[in-house]
Amino acid sequence: MSDLNRGIMKFKGADKPVVVAVSAVIILSSIAILIMWALNSAYAI
């Protein structure tokens, strides 16, 4: 069992590169959306 198959992602195949890439894209895009929302709320861009 790899280290990626522990913690939150406790399902079979959690260490596949496709699953890791998709989850990374989702997390990074949500962070970018939150930053853009914060900038739009704070400043009139």
C-alpha distance matrix in Angstrom:
0.0 3.8 6.7 8.2 6.4 8.3 12.0 14.3 12.2 10.6 10.9 9.6 10.1 10.1 9.0 12.0 14.8 17.3 15.8 15.4 18.9 20.4 19.3 20.5 23.8 24.3 23.8 26.0 28.6 28.9 29.5 32.1 33.8 34.0 35.6 38.0 39.0 39.6 41.7 43.7 44.3 45.4 47.4 49.5 47.8
3.8 0.0 3.8 5.4 5.5 7.6 11.1 13.3 11.2 10.9 11.6 10.7 10.0 9.0 7.0 10.3 12.4 15.3 13.9 12.7 16.2 18.1 16.9 17.6 21.0 21.8 21.1 23.0 25.9 26.3 26.6 29.1 31.1 31.4 32.6 35.1 36.3 36.8 38.8 40.9 41.6 42.6 44.5 46.6 44.8
6.7 3.8 0.0 3.8 5.4 5.7 8.5 11.1 10.0 10.3 12.1 12.3 11.8 9.6 8.1 11.8 13.2 16.0 14.1 12.2 15.7 17.6 15.7 16.1 19.8 20.3 19.1 21.0 24.0 24.2 24.2 26.9 28.9 28.8 30.0 32.8 33.8 34.0 36.1 38.4 38.9 39.7 41.7 44.0 42.4
8.2 5.4 3.8 0.0 3.8 5.4 7.7 9.0 7.1 8.5 9.8 10.3 9.3 6.4 5.3 9.0 10.4 12.7 10.5 8.7 12.4 13.9 12.0 12.8 16.3 16.8 15.9 18.0 20.8 21.1 21.4 24.0 25.8 26.0 27.4 29.9 31.0 31.5 33.6 35.6 36.3 37.3 39.3 41.4 39.6
6.4 5.5 5.4 3.8 0.0 3.8 7.0 8.3 5.9 5.5 6.7 7.3 7.6 5.4 5.9 9.5 12.1 13.8 11.2 10.7 14.5 15.3 13.5 15.2 18.5 18.4 17.8 20.4 22.9 22.8 23.6 26.4 27.8 27.9 29.7 32.1 32.8 33.5 35.8 37.6 38.1 39.4 41.5 43.5 42.0
8.3 7.6 5.7 5.4 3.8 0.0 3.8 6.4 6.0 5.4 8.4 10.1 11.1 8.6 9.4 13.1 15.2 16.9 13.9 13.0 16.7 17.4 14.9 16.3 19.8 19.3 18.1 20.9 23.5 22.9 23.3 26.5 27.8 27.4 29.2 32.0 32.4 32.8 35.3 37.2 37.4 38.5 40.9 43.1 41.8
12.0 11.1 8.5 7.7 7.0 3.8 0.0 3.8 5.7 6.3 9.9 12.5 13.5 10.5 11.9 15.3 17.0 18.2 14.9 13.7 17.2 17.4 14.3 15.7 19.0 18.0 16.4 19.4 21.9 20.8 21.1 24.5 25.6 24.9 26.8 29.7 29.8 30.0 32.7 34.7 34.5 35.6 38.2 40.5 39.5
14.3 13.3 11.1 9.0 8.3 6.4 3.8 0.0 3.8 5.7 8.9 12.1 13.0 9.8 12.0 14.8 16.3 16.8 13.2 12.4 15.6 15.1 11.8 13.8 16.8 15.2 13.9 17.2 19.3 18.0 18.8 22.1 22.9 22.3 24.6 27.2 27.1 27.6 30.4 32.1 31.9 33.4 35.9 38.0 37.0
12.2 11.2 10.0 7.1 5.9 6.0 5.7 3.8 0.0 3.8 5.8 8.7 9.2 6.0 8.8 11.3 13.2 13.6 10.0 9.9 13.3 12.9 10.2 12.7 15.6 14.4 13.9 17.2 19.1 18.4 19.6 22.6 23.4 23.4 25.7 28.0 28.2 29.1 31.7 33.2 33.5 35.0 37.3 39.2 37.9
10.6 10.9 10.3 8.5 5.5 5.4 6.3 5.7 3.8 0.0 3.8 6.9 9.0 7.0 9.9 12.6 15.3 15.8 12.4 12.9 16.5 16.0 13.8 16.4 19.2 18.0 17.7 21.0 22.8 22.0 23.3 26.3 27.0 27.0 29.3 31.6 31.7 32.6 35.3 36.7 36.9 38.5 40.9 42.8 41.5
10.9 11.6 12.1 9.8 6.7 8.4 9.9 8.9 5.8 3.8 0.0 3.7 6.3 5.7 9.1 10.9 14.1 14.1 11.0 12.5 15.8 15.1 13.7 16.7 19.1 18.1 18.6 21.7 23.2 22.8 24.5 27.2 27.8 28.2 30.7 32.6 32.8 34.1 36.6 37.8 38.2 40.1 42.2 43.9 42.4
9.6 10.7 12.3 10.3 7.3 10.1 12.5 12.1 8.7 6.9 3.7 0.0 3.8 5.6 8.1 9.3 12.9 13.2 10.9 12.7 16.0 15.7 15.1 17.9 20.2 19.8 20.5 23.4 24.9 25.0 26.7 29.1 29.9 30.7 32.9 34.8 35.2 36.6 39.0 40.2 40.8 42.6 44.6 46.1 44.4
10.1 10.0 11.8 9.3 7.6 11.1 13.5 13.0 9.2 9.0 6.3 3.8 0.0 3.8 5.4 5.6 9.3 9.7 7.9 9.9 12.9 13.0 13.0 15.5 17.7 17.8 18.9 21.3 22.8 23.4 25.1 27.2 28.3 29.3 31.3 33.0 33.8 35.3 37.4 38.7 39.6 41.4 43.1 44.5 42.6
10.1 9.0 9.6 6.4 5.4 8.6 10.5 9.8 6.0 7.0 5.7 5.6 3.8 0.0 3.8 5.6 8.5 9.1 6.3 7.3 10.8 11.0 10.1 12.5 15.1 15.1 15.6 18.2 20.0 20.4 21.8 24.1 25.3 26.1 28.1 30.0 30.8 32.0 34.2 35.6 36.4 38.1 39.9 41.5 39.7
9.0 7.0 8.1 5.3 5.9 9.4 11.9 12.0 8.8 9.9 9.1 8.1 5.4 3.8 0.0 3.8 6.3 8.5 7.0 6.7 10.1 11.6 11.2 12.5 15.3 16.2 16.5 18.4 20.7 21.5 22.5 24.6 26.3 27.2 28.7 30.6 31.9 33.0 34.8 36.5 37.6 38.9 40.5 42.2 40.2
12.0 10.3 11.8 9.0 9.5 13.1 15.3 14.8 11.3 12.6 10.9 9.3 5.6 5.6 3.8 0.0 3.8 5.5 5.4 6.4 8.7 10.2 11.0 12.4 14.5 15.8 16.8 18.4 20.2 21.5 22.9 24.5 26.0 27.5 28.9 30.5 31.9 33.4 34.9 36.4 37.8 39.3 40.6 42.0 39.8
14.8 12.4 13.2 10.4 12.1 15.2 17.0 16.3 13.2 15.3 14.1 12.9 9.3 8.5 6.3 3.8 0.0 3.8 5.5 5.1 6.0 8.5 9.9 10.3 12.1 14.2 15.3 16.1 18.0 19.9 21.0 22.1 24.0 25.7 26.8 28.2 30.0 31.4 32.7 34.2 35.9 37.2 38.3 39.7 37.2
17.3 15.3 16.0 12.7 13.8 16.9 18.2 16.8 13.6 15.8 14.1 13.2 9.7 9.1 8.5 5.5 3.8 0.0 3.8 5.5 5.1 6.1 8.6 9.8 10.6 12.3 14.2 15.3 16.4 18.3 20.0 20.9 22.4 24.4 25.7 26.8 28.4 30.2 31.5 32.7 34.4 36.1 37.1 38.1 35.7
15.8 13.9 14.1 10.5 11.2 13.9 14.9 13.2 10.0 12.4 11.0 10.9 7.9 6.3 7.0 5.4 5.5 3.8 0.0 3.8 5.5 5.2 6.2 8.5 10.0 10.7 12.3 14.2 15.4 16.6 18.5 20.0 21.1 22.7 24.5 25.8 27.0 28.7 30.4 31.6 32.9 34.7 36.1 37.3 35.1
15.4 12.7 12.2 8.7 10.7 13.0 13.7 12.4 9.9 12.9 12.5 12.7 9.9 7.3 6.7 6.4 5.1 5.5 3.8 0.0 3.8 5.6 5.3 6.1 8.7 10.0 10.6 12.1 14.1 15.5 16.6 18.2 19.9 21.2 22.6 24.3 25.7 27.1 28.6 30.2 31.6 33.0 34.4 35.9 33.7
18.9 16.2 15.7 12.4 14.5 16.7 17.2 15.6 13.3 16.5 15.8 16.0 12.9 10.8 10.1 8.7 6.0 5.1 5.5 3.8 0.0 3.8 5.5 5.0 6.2 8.6 9.9 10.4 12.0 14.2 15.3 16.3 18.1 19.9 21.0 22.3 24.1 25.7 26.8 28.3 30.0 31.5 32.5 33.7 31.3
20.4 18.1 17.6 13.9 15.3 17.4 17.4 15.1 12.9 16.0 15.1 15.7 13.0 11.0 11.6 10.2 8.5 6.1 5.2 5.6 3.8 0.0 3.8 5.4 5.2 6.2 8.7 10.0 10.6 12.3 14.3 15.3 16.4 18.4 20.1 21.0 22.4 24.3 25.8 26.8 28.4 30.2 31.4 32.4 30.1
19.3 16.9 15.7 12.0 13.5 14.9 14.3 11.8 10.2 13.8 13.7 15.1 13.0 10.1 11.2 11.0 9.9 8.6 6.2 5.3 5.5 3.8 0.0 3.8 5.4 5.1 6.1 8.6 9.9 10.6 12.4 14.2 15.3 16.6 18.5 20.0 21.1 22.6 24.5 25.7 26.9 28.6 30.2 31.5 29.6
20.5 17.6 16.1 12.8 15.2 16.3 15.7 13.8 12.7 16.4 16.7 17.9 15.5 12.5 12.5 12.4 10.3 9.8 8.5 6.1 5.0 5.4 3.8 0.0 3.8 5.5 5.2 6.0 8.4 9.9 10.6 12.2 14.1 15.4 16.6 18.3 19.9 21.1 22.6 24.2 25.7 27.0 28.3 29.8 27.7
23.8 21.0 19.8 16.3 18.5 19.8 19.0 16.8 15.6 19.2 19.1 20.2 17.7 15.1 15.3 14.5 12.1 10.6 10.0 8.7 6.2 5.2 5.4 3.8 0.0 3.8 5.5 5.2 5.9 8.4 9.9 10.4 12.0 14.1 15.3 16.3 18.0 19.8 21.0 22.2 24.0 25.6 26.5 27.7 25.3
24.3 21.8 20.3 16.8 18.4 19.3 18.0 15.2 14.4 18.0 18.1 19.8 17.8 15.1 16.2 15.8 14.2 12.3 10.7 10.0 8.6 6.2 5.1 5.5 3.8 0.0 3.8 5.6 5.3 6.1 8.7 10.0 10.5 12.3 14.3 15.4 16.3 18.3 20.0 21.0 22.3 24.3 25.6 26.8 24.8
23.8 21.1 19.1 15.9 17.8 18.1 16.4 13.9 13.9 17.7 18.6 20.5 18.9 15.6 16.5 16.8 15.3 14.2 12.3 10.6 9.9 8.7 6.1 5.2 5.5 3.8 0.0 3.8 5.5 5.2 6.3 8.7 10.0 10.7 12.5 14.4 15.4 16.6 18.6 20.1 21.1 22.6 24.3 25.9 24.2
26.0 23.0 21.0 18.0 20.4 20.9 19.4 17.2 17.2 21.0 21.7 23.4 21.3 18.2 18.4 18.4 16.1 15.3 14.2 12.1 10.4 10.0 8.6 6.0 5.2 5.6 3.8 0.0 3.8 5.5 5.1 6.2 8.7 9.9 10.6 12.4 14.2 15.3 16.6 18.4 19.9 21.1 22.3 23.9 21.8
28.6 25.9 24.0 20.8 22.9 23.5 21.9 19.3 19.1 22.8 23.2 24.9 22.8 20.0 20.7 20.2 18.0 16.4 15.4 14.1 12.0 10.6 9.9 8.4 5.9 5.3 5.5 3.8 0.0 3.8 5.4 5.0 6.1 8.6 9.8 10.5 12.1 14.1 15.3 16.3 18.1 19.8 20.8 21.9 19.7
28.9 26.3 24.2 21.1 22.8 22.9 20.8 18.0 18.4 22.0 22.8 25.0 23.4 20.4 21.5 21.5 19.9 18.3 16.6 15.5 14.2 12.3 10.6 9.9 8.4 6.1 5.2 5.5 3.8 0.0 3.8 5.4 5.0 6.2 8.6 9.9 10.4 12.2 14.2 15.2 16.3 18.2 19.8 21.2 19.6
29.5 26.6 24.2 21.4 23.6 23.3 21.1 18.8 19.6 23.3 24.5 26.7 25.1 21.8 22.5 22.9 21.0 20.0 18.5 16.6 15.3 14.3 12.4 10.6 9.9 8.7 6.3 5.1 5.4 3.8 0.0 3.8 5.4 5.1 6.2 8.7 9.8 10.5 12.4 14.2 15.2 16.4 18.1 20.0 18.5
32.1 29.1 26.9 24.0 26.4 26.5 24.5 22.1 22.6 26.3 27.2 29.1 27.2 24.1 24.6 24.5 22.1 20.9 20.0 18.2 16.3 15.3 14.2 12.2 10.4 10.0 8.7 6.2 5.0 5.4 3.8 0.0 3.8 5.4 5.1 6.2 8.5 9.8 10.6 12.2 14.1 15.3 16.2 17.7 15.7
33.8 31.1 28.9 25.8 27.8 27.8 25.6 22.9 23.4 27.0 27.8 29.9 28.3 25.3 26.3 26.0 24.0 22.4 21.1 19.9 18.1 16.4 15.3 14.1 12.0 10.5 10.0 8.7 6.1 5.0 5.4 3.8 0.0 3.8 5.5 5.1 6.1 8.5 9.9 10.5 12.1 14.2 15.2 16.3 14.6
34.0 31.4 28.8 26.0 27.9 27.4 24.9 22.3 23.4 27.0 28.2 30.7 29.3 26.1 27.2 27.5 25.7 24.4 22.7 21.2 19.9 18.4 16.6 15.4 14.1 12.3 10.7 9.9 8.6 6.2 5.1 5.4 3.8 0.0 3.8 5.5 5.0 6.1 8.6 9.8 10.4 12.1 14.0 15.8 14.9
35.6 32.6 30.0 27.4 29.7 29.2 26.8 24.6 25.7 29.3 30.7 32.9 31.3 28.1 28.7 28.9 26.8 25.7 24.5 22.6 21.0 20.1 18.5 16.6 15.3 14.3 12.5 10.6 9.8 8.6 6.2 5.1 5.5 3.8 0.0 3.8 5.4 5.1 6.2 8.6 9.8 10.5 11.9 14.0 12.8
38.0 35.1 32.8 29.9 32.1 32.0 29.7 27.2 28.0 31.6 32.6 34.8 33.0 30.0 30.6 30.5 28.2 26.8 25.8 24.3 22.3 21.0 20.0 18.3 16.3 15.4 14.4 12.4 10.5 9.9 8.7 6.2 5.1 5.5 3.8 0.0 3.8 5.4 5.1 6.1 8.5 9.9 10.4 11.6 9.9
39.0 36.3 33.8 31.0 32.8 32.4 29.8 27.1 28.2 31.7 32.8 35.2 33.8 30.8 31.9 31.9 30.0 28.4 27.0 25.7 24.1 22.4 21.1 19.9 18.0 16.3 15.4 14.2 12.1 10.4 9.8 8.5 6.1 5.0 5.4 3.8 0.0 3.8 5.5 5.1 6.1 8.6 10.0 11.2 10.6
39.6 36.8 34.0 31.5 33.5 32.8 30.0 27.6 29.1 32.6 34.1 36.6 35.3 32.0 33.0 33.4 31.4 30.2 28.7 27.1 25.7 24.3 22.6 21.1 19.8 18.3 16.6 15.3 14.1 12.2 10.5 9.8 8.5 6.1 5.1 5.4 3.8 0.0 3.8 5.5 5.1 6.1 8.4 10.8 10.9
41.7 38.8 36.1 33.6 35.8 35.3 32.7 30.4 31.7 35.3 36.6 39.0 37.4 34.2 34.8 34.9 32.7 31.5 30.4 28.6 26.8 25.8 24.5 22.6 21.0 20.0 18.6 16.6 15.3 14.2 12.4 10.6 9.9 8.6 6.2 5.1 5.5 3.8 0.0 3.8 5.4 5.1 5.7 8.1 7.7
43.7 40.9 38.4 35.6 37.6 37.2 34.7 32.1 33.2 36.7 37.8 40.2 38.7 35.6 36.5 36.4 34.2 32.7 31.6 30.2 28.3 26.8 25.7 24.2 22.2 21.0 20.1 18.4 16.3 15.2 14.2 12.2 10.5 9.8 8.6 6.1 5.1 5.5 3.8 0.0 3.8 5.6 5.4 6.1 6.0
44.3 41.6 38.9 36.3 38.1 37.4 34.5 31.9 33.5 36.9 38.2 40.8 39.6 36.4 37.6 37.8 35.9 34.4 32.9 31.6 30.0 28.4 26.9 25.7 24.0 22.3 21.1 19.9 18.1 16.3 15.2 14.1 12.1 10.4 9.8 8.5 6.1 5.1 5.4 3.8 0.0 3.8 5.8 7.3 8.9
45.4 42.6 39.7 37.3 39.4 38.5 35.6 33.4 35.0 38.5 40.1 42.6 41.4 38.1 38.9 39.3 37.2 36.1 34.7 33.0 31.5 30.2 28.6 27.0 25.6 24.3 22.6 21.1 19.8 18.2 16.4 15.3 14.2 12.1 10.5 9.9 8.6 6.1 5.1 5.6 3.8 0.0 3.8 7.0 8.9
47.4 44.5 41.7 39.3 41.5 40.9 38.2 35.9 37.3 40.9 42.2 44.6 43.1 39.9 40.5 40.6 38.3 37.1 36.1 34.4 32.5 31.4 30.2 28.3 26.5 25.6 24.3 22.3 20.8 19.8 18.1 16.2 15.2 14.0 11.9 10.4 10.0 8.4 5.7 5.4 5.8 3.8 0.0 3.8 5.7
49.5 46.6 44.0 41.4 43.5 43.1 40.5 38.0 39.2 42.8 43.9 46.1 44.5 41.5 42.2 42.0 39.7 38.1 37.3 35.9 33.7 32.4 31.5 29.8 27.7 26.8 25.9 23.9 21.9 21.2 20.0 17.7 16.3 15.8 14.0 11.6 11.2 10.8 8.1 6.1 7.3 7.0 3.8 0.0 3.8
47.8 44.8 42.4 39.6 42.0 41.8 39.5 37.0 37.9 41.5 42.4 44.4 42.6 39.7 40.2 39.8 37.2 35.7 35.1 33.7 31.3 30.1 29.6 27.7 25.3 24.8 24.2 21.8 19.7 19.6 18.5 15.7 14.6 14.9 12.8 9.9 10.6 10.9 7.7 6.0 8.9 8.9 5.7 3.8 0.0
